[in-house]
């Protein structure tokens, strides 16, 4: 009977049945600790670490001396915050990681690859100093060049060997489309790979579209799995924010409708064209008339009110994605970033509704 079931079920689904529970990796962006974010201000202590299997603190950099560079020393020296110490010491069952690189600081990873032995020593000391459990290296922005590939794999090999004794976690991040990336060599060195499966459409487009449709995410994940990334190491990114547009013609609201530019600026992110889940839930609560529309073939939803058009994750789409990740035998989901979830229940009946919906989908 067992042999028969293995024959009739697909390999991916069978793997999903026998693998451990999916990881839920929660990114936190340290700039949200500043008072300028108002009701969206968030600290490490505000994260419910019973929901996340891993928490990632972003973002730090690398100095020319191959030392880890704390990019916001005020958050370290302030008697009120001590963020990195909190990050390492507030954990429960979850793991506390540090992110190095990212859109702004990825270019400085060349200082690490130039001296991998010294950087590895400094990295281990850094993890011990702050009681952290590992590092996520994000070198997937415009700073990436194919000629870095060989030296990056060498760096990962050094880190993997040094991390073995203390069982530190090593992870890498790749863009949804990153030609020439030696994914097989990277996957052999790391514990998991986070795929940046978001921002497929945004207010930079002159037509409205889905920012993180399930259809697009599946294409991205399949591309990497087909090129050597084991499904059991593949992490899908689900953004806790969406993108907004102002429709050129409010009577034309379907996907692909023309837009004159970004939508209304939100109070928390304060970023034209971007809207956090927390802000969207607050708008739905305080402003009547929003219409939710579902694009079933694409696996996405969007919201319309007058000339405002928003593509964003919600609890329904998140639950579906959690279910897909589990059934496909993938390693888990990374939420980018939890400070955009409704962490203080301003617009929802519960804190962290997006995280809870993903967990529900895992079950």
C-alpha positions as CSV (number, residue, x, y, z in Angstrom):
1,X,0.0,0.0,0.0
2,X,2.8,2.4,0.8
3,X,4.6,1.7,-2.5
4,X,1.3,2.3,-4.4
5,X,0.7,5.7,-2.6
6,X,4.2,6.8,-3.6
7,X,3.5,6.0,-7.2
8,X,0.2,7.8,-7.5
9,X,1.1,10.9,-5.6
10,X,3.4,13.5,-7.0
11,X,6.9,13.8,-5.7
12,X,6.3,17.3,-4.4
13,X,3.2,16.5,-2.5
14,X,4.7,13.3,-1.0
15,X,7.6,15.4,0.2
16,X,5.2,17.8,1.7
17,X,3.6,15.0,3.7
18,X,6.8,13.8,5.3
19,X,8.8,17.0,5.8
20,X,8.8,18.9,9.1
21,X,6.4,21.8,9.6
22,X,7.2,24.9,7.4
23,X,9.4,27.6,8.8
24,X,7.9,31.1,9.3
25,X,10.7,33.6,9.1
26,X,9.8,37.1,10.3
27,X,11.8,40.0,9.0
28,X,12.1,43.1,11.1
29,X,13.4,46.5,9.7
30,X,15.1,48.5,12.5
31,X,14.1,51.9,11.1
32,X,10.6,51.2,12.3
33,X,11.8,51.9,15.9
34,X,12.0,55.6,15.2
35,X,9.2,57.8,16.5
36,X,8.6,59.2,12.9
37,X,6.5,56.1,12.2
38,X,3.9,57.2,14.7
39,X,1.4,54.4,15.3
40,X,3.5,52.2,13.1
41,X,6.5,52.4,15.4
42,X,7.6,48.9,16.4
43,X,10.4,47.4,18.6
44,X,11.8,43.9,18.8
45,X,9.8,43.3,22.0
46,X,6.6,43.9,20.0
47,X,7.0,40.7,18.0
48,X,5.1,37.7,19.2
49,X,7.9,35.2,19.0
50,X,5.5,32.3,19.5
51,X,4.3,32.8,15.9
52,X,7.7,32.9,14.2
53,X,10.2,30.0,13.9
54,X,13.0,32.5,12.9
55,X,13.3,36.3,13.3
56,X,15.6,38.3,11.1
57,X,16.9,41.7,12.1
58,X,17.8,43.9,9.2
59,X,20.0,45.4,8.0
60,X,23.7,45.5,8.8
61,X,26.7,46.0,6.6
62,X,30.5,45.1,6.4
63,X,33.4,47.4,7.0
64,X,36.6,47.5,4.8
65,X,38.3,45.7,7.7
66,X,35.9,42.8,7.2
67,X,34.1,43.5,10.5
68,X,30.3,43.4,10.8
69,X,29.1,47.0,10.7
70,X,26.2,48.1,12.9
71,X,24.5,50.5,10.5
72,X,22.5,52.3,13.2
73,X,24.8,52.6,16.3
74,X,22.2,54.8,18.0
75,X,19.9,51.8,18.3
76,X,22.8,50.0,19.9
77,X,24.0,52.7,22.4
78,X,20.7,54.2,23.4
79,X,19.8,53.3,26.9
80,X,16.1,53.0,25.8
81,X,16.6,50.5,22.9
82,X,19.6,48.2,22.8
83,X,17.9,46.6,19.9
84,X,20.5,43.9,19.0
85,X,20.8,42.8,22.6
86,X,17.0,42.5,22.8
87,X,17.0,40.6,19.5
88,X,19.2,37.9,20.8
89,X,17.8,37.7,24.4
90,X,14.1,38.0,23.8
91,X,13.8,34.7,21.9
92,X,11.8,31.7,23.0
93,X,11.6,28.7,20.8
94,X,12.4,30.8,17.8
95,X,15.8,31.6,16.3
96,X,17.3,35.1,16.2
97,X,19.2,35.9,13.0
98,X,20.9,39.0,11.6
99,X,20.6,40.2,8.0
100,X,23.6,41.6,6.3
101,X,23.3,43.3,2.9
102,X,20.0,44.2,1.5
103,X,19.2,46.9,-1.0
104,X,21.3,49.6,0.6
105,X,24.2,47.6,2.0
106,X,24.7,44.6,-0.4
107,X,27.6,46.4,-2.1
108,X,29.7,46.2,1.0
109,X,29.6,42.4,1.0
110,X,32.7,42.6,-1.3
111,X,34.7,43.4,1.9
112,X,33.6,40.0,3.2
113,X,34.4,38.1,0.0
114,X,37.8,39.9,-0.2
115,X,38.8,38.4,3.2
116,X,36.5,35.4,3.9
117,X,38.7,34.0,6.8
118,X,38.8,37.3,8.7
119,X,35.1,38.0,8.1
120,X,34.1,34.6,9.2
121,X,36.0,35.0,12.5
122,X,34.4,38.4,13.0
123,X,31.0,37.0,12.2
124,X,31.2,34.2,14.7
125,X,32.3,36.7,17.4
126,X,29.4,39.0,16.5
127,X,26.9,36.2,16.8
128,X,28.3,35.2,20.2
129,X,28.3,38.8,21.5
130,X,24.6,39.3,20.8
131,X,23.4,35.7,21.5
132,X,22.3,35.3,17.9
133,X,21.6,32.1,16.1
134,X,22.8,32.8,12.6
135,X,23.0,35.1,9.6
136,X,21.2,35.8,6.4
137,X,23.3,37.2,3.6
138,X,21.3,39.3,1.1
139,X,23.2,40.1,-2.1
140,X,20.4,40.3,-4.6
141,X,20.0,44.0,-5.3
142,X,21.4,46.1,-8.2
143,X,24.8,45.7,-6.4
144,X,25.0,42.1,-7.5
145,X,27.4,41.2,-10.4
146,X,27.9,37.7,-11.8
147,X,31.7,38.0,-11.3
148,X,31.1,37.9,-7.5
149,X,29.6,34.4,-7.7
150,X,32.8,32.4,-7.2
151,X,34.1,34.4,-4.3
152,X,30.6,34.4,-2.7
153,X,30.5,30.6,-2.7
154,X,34.0,30.5,-1.1
155,X,32.7,32.8,1.6
156,X,29.8,30.6,2.2
157,X,32.0,27.6,2.5
158,X,34.1,29.3,5.2
159,X,31.0,30.3,7.1
160,X,29.5,26.9,6.9
161,X,32.6,25.2,8.3
162,X,32.9,27.8,11.1
163,X,29.2,27.6,12.0
164,X,29.2,23.8,12.4
165,X,30.4,23.6,16.0
166,X,27.8,26.0,17.4
167,X,25.1,25.0,14.8
168,X,24.7,28.5,13.7
169,X,22.2,29.0,10.8
170,X,23.4,30.2,7.4
171,X,21.0,31.4,4.8
172,X,21.1,33.3,1.5
173,X,18.7,35.5,-0.4
174,X,18.2,35.6,-4.1
175,X,16.0,37.7,-6.4
176,X,13.1,36.1,-8.2
177,X,15.1,36.5,-11.4
178,X,18.9,36.6,-11.0
179,X,20.5,35.2,-14.2
180,X,23.8,33.4,-13.9
181,X,23.4,32.7,-10.2
182,X,25.1,29.4,-9.2
183,X,22.2,28.3,-7.1
184,X,23.3,24.7,-6.8
185,X,26.7,25.6,-5.2
186,X,25.0,28.1,-2.9
187,X,22.3,25.6,-1.8
188,X,25.0,23.1,-0.9
189,X,26.4,25.5,1.7
190,X,23.4,27.1,3.3
191,X,20.5,25.9,5.5
192,X,17.9,27.6,3.3
193,X,17.5,30.1,0.5
194,X,14.9,32.9,0.6
195,X,13.5,33.8,-2.8
196,X,12.3,37.4,-3.2
197,X,9.0,36.6,-4.7
198,X,7.3,40.0,-4.5
199,X,7.2,43.4,-6.2
200,X,6.2,41.8,-9.5
201,X,4.1,45.0,-10.2
202,X,4.2,48.4,-8.5
203,X,3.3,52.0,-8.9
204,X,6.3,52.3,-11.3
205,X,4.1,50.6,-13.8
206,X,1.5,52.7,-15.7
207,X,-1.0,49.9,-15.5
208,X,-2.3,48.3,-12.3
209,X,-1.2,44.7,-11.5
210,X,-0.6,42.2,-8.7
211,X,2.4,42.8,-6.5
212,X,2.7,39.2,-5.3
213,X,0.3,36.9,-7.1
214,X,0.6,33.2,-6.2
215,X,0.8,32.5,-10.0
216,X,4.0,34.6,-10.2
217,X,5.5,33.2,-7.0
218,X,5.1,29.6,-8.3
219,X,6.9,30.5,-11.5
220,X,9.8,32.0,-9.5
221,X,10.1,29.1,-7.1
222,X,9.9,26.5,-9.9
223,X,12.6,28.3,-11.8
224,X,15.0,28.0,-8.9
225,X,14.0,24.4,-8.0
226,X,14.6,23.4,-11.6
227,X,18.0,25.0,-11.5
228,X,19.3,23.0,-8.4
229,X,17.6,24.5,-5.3
230,X,16.1,21.6,-3.2
231,X,12.4,22.3,-2.5
232,X,13.1,21.5,1.1
233,X,15.5,24.5,1.3
234,X,13.3,27.0,-0.7
235,X,11.7,29.8,1.3
236,X,9.0,31.9,-0.4
237,X,8.7,35.6,0.5
238,X,5.2,36.9,1.3
239,X,5.2,40.7,1.6
240,X,3.3,42.3,4.5
241,X,2.7,45.3,2.2
242,X,1.3,46.1,-1.2
243,X,1.4,48.7,-3.9
244,X,-1.1,51.5,-4.7
245,X,-2.2,53.3,-7.9
246,X,-4.4,56.2,-8.8
247,X,-6.6,55.0,-11.7
248,X,-6.7,57.2,-14.8
249,X,-10.4,56.3,-15.2
250,X,-12.2,55.2,-12.0
251,X,-14.7,53.2,-14.1
252,X,-12.0,50.9,-15.3
253,X,-10.8,48.8,-12.4
254,X,-9.8,45.5,-13.8
255,X,-6.1,44.2,-13.7
256,X,-4.3,46.1,-16.4
257,X,-6.3,49.2,-16.2
258,X,-4.3,52.4,-16.8
259,X,-3.0,54.4,-13.9
260,X,-1.9,58.0,-13.6
261,X,0.6,57.3,-10.8
262,X,0.9,56.1,-7.2
263,X,-2.0,56.0,-4.8
264,X,-2.4,58.0,-1.6
265,X,0.5,58.1,0.7
266,X,0.1,56.0,3.9
267,X,0.8,57.4,7.4
268,X,3.0,54.5,8.6
269,X,5.3,53.7,5.7
270,X,5.2,57.3,4.5
271,X,6.1,55.9,1.1
272,X,4.4,56.9,-2.1
273,X,3.0,53.9,-3.8
274,X,3.5,51.5,-0.9
275,X,1.0,50.4,1.7
276,X,1.4,48.1,4.7
277,X,-1.1,45.5,5.7
278,X,-1.6,47.5,9.0
279,X,-2.5,50.7,7.0
280,X,-4.8,48.8,4.7
281,X,-6.7,47.2,7.5
282,X,-7.0,50.6,9.2
283,X,-8.4,52.1,5.9
284,X,-10.9,49.3,5.6
285,X,-12.0,49.8,9.2
286,X,-12.3,53.6,9.0
287,X,-13.4,54.3,5.4
288,X,-16.5,52.6,4.1
289,X,-16.9,51.7,0.4
290,X,-13.8,49.7,-0.3
291,X,-14.5,46.8,-2.7
292,X,-12.4,43.6,-2.5
293,X,-12.0,41.8,-5.8
294,X,-10.4,38.4,-6.2
295,X,-8.4,37.2,-9.2
296,X,-8.8,33.5,-8.8
297,X,-6.6,32.4,-11.7
298,X,-3.7,34.6,-10.5
299,X,-4.2,33.7,-6.9
300,X,-4.4,37.4,-5.8
301,X,-6.8,40.0,-4.5
302,X,-7.0,43.7,-4.8
303,X,-9.1,46.6,-3.3
304,X,-10.8,49.5,-5.1
305,X,-12.3,52.8,-3.7
306,X,-13.0,55.5,-6.2
307,X,-9.8,56.1,-8.1
308,X,-7.6,54.3,-5.6
309,X,-6.4,50.7,-6.5
310,X,-4.4,48.6,-4.1
311,X,-2.8,45.2,-4.6
312,X,-2.0,43.7,-1.2
313,X,-1.8,40.5,0.8
314,X,-4.7,39.8,3.1
315,X,-5.7,37.0,5.4
316,X,-7.4,35.0,2.7
317,X,-4.6,35.1,0.2
318,X,-2.0,34.4,3.0
319,X,-3.8,31.3,4.1
320,X,-3.9,29.9,0.5
321,X,-0.1,30.6,0.2
322,X,0.6,28.8,3.5
323,X,-1.3,25.8,2.3
324,X,0.6,25.8,-1.0
325,X,4.0,26.0,0.7
326,X,3.1,23.0,2.9
327,X,1.6,20.9,0.2
328,X,4.5,21.6,-2.2
329,X,7.1,20.5,0.3
330,X,8.8,23.9,0.4
331,X,10.9,25.0,3.4
332,X,8.6,27.8,4.5
333,X,7.7,31.4,4.2
334,X,9.5,34.7,5.0
335,X,7.4,37.7,5.8
336,X,8.9,41.0,4.6
337,X,8.5,42.6,7.1
338,X,6.5,42.0,10.2
339,X,6.5,45.7,11.1
340,X,4.0,46.1,8.2
341,X,1.6,43.5,9.7
342,X,-1.1,44.8,12.0
343,X,1.1,44.1,15.1
344,X,-0.9,46.3,17.4
345,X,-4.4,45.4,16.1
346,X,-5.3,48.9,14.9
347,X,-7.5,47.6,12.1
348,X,-7.9,44.0,13.0
349,X,-9.5,42.0,15.8
350,X,-6.2,40.3,16.6
351,X,-2.5,41.2,16.5
352,X,-0.4,39.9,13.6
353,X,-3.4,38.7,11.4
354,X,-1.2,38.0,8.4
355,X,1.2,35.8,10.4
356,X,-1.7,33.9,11.9
357,X,-3.3,33.4,8.4
358,X,-0.1,31.9,7.1
359,X,0.1,29.5,10.1
360,X,-3.5,28.5,9.5
361,X,-2.5,27.6,6.0
362,X,0.3,25.4,7.2
363,X,-2.1,23.3,9.2
